[in-house]
Amino acid sequence: MHPSPAHPEDVQRHLEHLYADAARGDACRATSGEEFSRWQEVARPQLERLLGFEQISSSAVGHQMRVTEASDCDDMGSYTRRQICLETEPNVVLKVWELCPKSGGPFPTIITPHGHEPGESYVGLSRSDEEERRIVDDQRDVAVQAVERGFLALAPATRGLGSGYKIADIGQRHDGRHCVCHNWQVALTGRTLMGERVWDMQRLIDWALERGDVDGRLVMLGNSGGGMTTLHSAACDQRIQIAVPSCAYNNYISPHGTLRHCPCNAIPGILQLGEFWDVAALVAPRPMLTINGRLNPLHPVEEVDTAVERLSELYAVAGVPDRYEHRYGEAGHRFYADLMWPWIESRMASL
């Protein structure tokens, strides 16, 4: 494991002051279920404001979402695969792979936003032998895993990443990191890229739940940046009944004063609301499983353990300590199907 980087002493003291618990004025400090519910009523709209929902929704006033569905589909044996495009706001198209069982509905629905890896890998598509190897080794084809378990699987292209809609880093000012460039540019208007990602997921949910072949049960999962989109979407949208963010849950800021996530996930002012466990507590009382890899240098075990302990305490205050669980895989920054699917299937039985 690489040693944690260190700031100069004066910088470290300043950051400790900035990031102290006492500075998180709106963090959850509830001691009863009633206080917790009142906190959520205030905190969820605050999170939406910090995400830039007001600016996003203002730009979409009067917009009727247009949906383009491919007329043909790929026969994959036990399921079909096709692409769907949703214009979630003017001039912004969300590309979605739909994997539908042939067994006949209604089906439970699962939405699988991806991270910095190629989004097509979630449906088992690769562009090279190396990508094919990573799909197998990291168990990336989660939409395929889901449809084979009877889900209608929807694999959206995450905004700012992969084949998703993005504001590209023209001129390489951000070292070619399109996602970071995108977040900075929309921040100038009061938006955040995470807010746009959550907005896209909500419009996809709108469309999905209107289908005649679904039964209303809704799960969301993703790895890395897809896990970040999953958790923030579930915090905002209570239609998501089960959330499984993989290799994403930790703190926003490490004890050493470093970001633990790509800057494309940064939400200006979020620590006024609280740390990541406060935002994650907005998922309660719904079931959530967080998964991390023990050998993942991006999220050291000791930091994850602290974040898990804090979130477990909040789920206990909410009166549902059994609805949050954390599990470790014995490798790195990847999916862990053996940890994920049995837990999802057990929770699905109670919906």
N, C-alpha and C positions, 0 to 999 in steps of 0.2 A: 504494500500500500504506500502511495506517495505521501510524504509529509505535507501537512496543511501549510499553505503559504502564509507568510506573516507580513503585516503592514509595519511601517515604522511606529515606534511607541506612541508618538503624539497622535498619529492618524488612528491608531487602534483605540486610544482613549476616547477620541472624538466619536468614532463609530459606535463604541459601547454606549456612549451617552445617547446617540441618535436612536439606536436599536433597542434600548432598554425596555423591559416589560412596562414600566411606568409610563413610557411615552406612547404606548398603544392605548389611547384613551377609550376606544370603543370595543376593545377586546371583550370576550365573554367572561364575565366574572360571576355568573349565576351560581347559586347554591341550591336551587330547587327547580323542579320541572316547570313550575309556573313562571319563575324568573327567566328560565331558559327560553320558553316560548315567547315571552315579551321581548327578549333580546333578539331572537330570530326575526320578529316582525319589523324591527328597526334595522337590523344588520343586512338583511337580504336586499332591500331597496338601496342601502348604502353601497353594497358591493356592485349592484347594477349601475349606480351612478359612477363609481370609480372605473368601471369597465367601459364607460362611454355610451351606455345604452340610449341616453337622451339624444346624443348627437347622431347615432346610427338610425334610430327610429325617426328622427326629424328628416333625415335625408331620404327615408323610404315612405314618407307620407303620400298616400294615394297610390302607392305601388301595388299592383296585383301580381303576385308571384306567378311567373310563367314556368310551366313544366314541360320539358321535351323528353319523351320516352322513346327509346330505340324501338323501331318496328319489328326487328328480329332479335333473336337471342341465341346464345351459345348453349347447346345441349351438353351438359357436363355429367350425364348419367343419371344420378339421383336428384339433380337440381338443374335449374337454368341460370344463366348469367347474362346480364345486359347492363348497358349504361343508361343513366337518367341524368338530366341536367335541370337544375332549379335556379332561376334567377332570383336570388334571395333579397337583393336590393337592386336599384337601377344600375345596369351594366356590369353586375357581378354575378357570375355563374358558378354554382356549386356542382361539381361533377361527382356522381355517386355510382358506385357499382352495386347493383341489386342481385343478390343470390337468393333464389326462391326454391324451396323444396317442391318436388313434384307430387308429394303425398296428399296435397289438398289441405286447405286451411280450415279454420282460422289458425294463424301461427302467432307465437310470441315474436316480438321484434327485438333485434339487437343492432345497435349503431356502433361502429368501430372507427373513430377518428384516428389517424396515424400521426406519427411524429416526424422526425427528420429523415427517417428511412423512406424509400420509395413507397408511396401509398398503394401501388398496384400489388405489392408483395402481400398485402392483407387478403387478396383474393387469389393468391398463388401464382401471379404473373411475374416473370423476371425478364431482364434484358441481357443477361449474361450468365455464364456458369457460376461466377462468384456470387451474384445475387441469388441464384437458385440454391447455392450452398447455404447462404445466410438465412433464407426462408426456412430451410430444413433445420439448421442448427439452432436458430433463435425462435422457432415455432411461430413465425410471423404470419402464416396464413390463417389468422384467427377468424376471418369471415367464412372461410371454407370449413373450419372446425365448427363454427356455429351452425351453418346451414345443414351440416351432416348430423347435428343434434336436434334438428327440427325447427330452427329459428328462420324467420325471414331476416336475412343479414343485409345491412346497408353499410357500405364502406365508402364514406365521403372523402374527397380530396381536401385535406385541411388547408385553410386559407394561409398563404404565405409560405407553404412548404410543398415540395415535390411538384406534382402537376396541378396543384391548386392555384386559384387566382392569387397573384402576387404583384407587389410593386417591386420590380427588380432593382438590384444594386448597379445601376448604370454608372460606369466610370470606376467601379471597384472602390468606392469610398469606404465601404464597410467590409473590405477584403472578400467581396463576392458573397457575403452572407445576406441573401435576399430577405430572409425573415427578419433580420435585425433592421435592415433598411426600411422595410414595410412598417414595422412598429414605430420607428422614429417619425416617419412621414405622416402616419395617421395621428400620432400623438399631437402634432401641431394643430389639429382640428378638435382636440378633446376626446378623440377615440383611443382605443387600444386594440392591438391585434388580437389579444385574448377575447376582448369584447366582441369583435367581429366573428371570431371562431364560435363563440357561444351563440351569437345571433344566427349563424348558419345552422348550427345544430338544432336550434329551436324551430327554424323554418322547415328543416327536414322532419322534425317530429310532427309539426303541423300536418305536413303532407302524408307522412306514414300512418298516423292515427286515423286519417280519413279513409284509408283503404278498406275495402270490404273483406279482405282476406287476413286481417290481423285481429287478435283477441284482446288488445289493450295492454298486455303485459310488455314492459319496455325495460331493456337493459342497455347500459353503455359501458364500453371498455376501450382501452387503448394503452399503448406503451410509450413511455418517455413524454414527448410533447403531446401525444395522443392521450396519455394519462392526465396531463395537465388540463387539456380540453375537457376530458371526461369529468374531472373533479369540479372544475369551475362551472360546467354546464349543469351538473347535478346540484350544485349549491344554489344555482339560480332557478332551475326548472324542476318543480316537484312532480312533473309527469314521469321523470326518470325514476323508476322504482328500485333499481339495483345498480350500483356503480362499482366498477372494478378498475381503478387506476393502477397501472403497473409501472414500476421504476420511475415514479414521479413524486410520490409523497415523501416529504422531508420538511425542512424549513424553507422560508424564502431567503433568509440571510443566515449564513453559518456563524457560529461563535467567533470565527476569525474575521468576520466582516466581508465575506465573499458571497456572490450570488451562486446558488446551487442549481440554477436552471438557466437555459439559454435566455439572453436578454429579450428575445422575441416574446417571452412570457411575462415580461415586466409590466406591472400595473402601477402607474404613478399614484402615490398616496396610500397604497394598500396597507402599510403598517399602521396607519391611523385607525383602520378597522381592526387589525390584529395580525398575528402570524398565520402561517398556513393552517394550523390546527383550528383556528377560529373560523376561517373560511370553510374548512372541511366540516366543521360542526353544523353548518347550514344544511348538510345532507341528512342529518338526523331528523326524525327517527327511522329513516329508510336504511336498509342494509347496505353496508359498504365493506369491501375487502380491499386493502392496500397490500401490494406485493413489491418487494425489493430483492435485488440480488446481493448476497453477502460480499461478493467480490467486485461490486460496482464502485469504482473510485469516485464517481460523481456524487454518490450519496453514502457517506461513511456510516457504518452500522451504529456507532455511538450517537450520531446525530439523529438518525432515523428512529432509534429507540426512544430518544427524548420526545420527538414529535408524536410517535405512537402513544406514548404514555400520556401526553397532554390531551390528545384527541380521545383516548379511552376514558379519561376523567370527564370530559364533556359529554360523551355518550352516556356515562353513568348518571350525570346530573340530569340529563334529559329523560332518564328512567328506562333506557334501552341498552344496557351495557352489552347484551348478547348480540346486538345487531352490527357491531363493528368488530372487525378482526384484521390482524396483520399477519402476513406470512413471509418467510424468507425462502428464496430459491438459492441453491448452492452454486451459483455461477454469477454472471455479470448482468449487463444492461439488456434484458431480453424478456420475452414472455415465458411463463411457466404454466403450461397447460395442465399439468398434473395437480397443481395447487388451485388453479382458477376454476376449472369446469365442475369438479365435484361440489365446490362451495356454491357456485351459481345454481346448479341443479337442485341443491338442497333448499336454497332460498326461493327458487321458483315454485317449489311445491306449496309454499305458504301464501303465494299471491292469489 
